[in-house]
Amino acid sequence: MFTNQFPDIPLDADRSPMSSIDPGIERTPKMLPTTGLPPRNWGLSWYLNPEKFSTGRSANSAFWCGFGHIFYWVDRERDVTGFIGSSLISNPFPDYDMWKLFGEFETEVYKGLQDSGPIS
């Protein structure tokens, strides 16, 4: 699950959604731009981030966001995981305010880890 399943795709490849081949049933979601985001790869069930995130998440950890704005991450190096969820369905996806909330939540979790000191 923590192995890149698409090693031949560059880390900075465009991550725009695929569009429908039938314009009559076009249902392509609008997505927030991916330019400027940290590089990431695909594991079997989530994105893998090969670099440390500004939130505090370690390199080689994993995260995902589902269409109903169910965000989670797993950081094996720091021995922490987090989850935040809603039932919000939006277009564009993800909703900017939910994405921002997830980033703020994750940042606070890592600040708490720093403040608590080592676990004994």
Secondary structure, 3 states (H helix, E strand, C coil): CCCCCCCCCCCCCCCCCCCCCCHHHCCCCCECCCCCCCCCEECCCCEEECCCCCCCCCCCEEEEEECCCEEEEEECCCCEEEEECCCCCCCCECCHHHHHHHHHHHHHHHHHHHHHCCCC
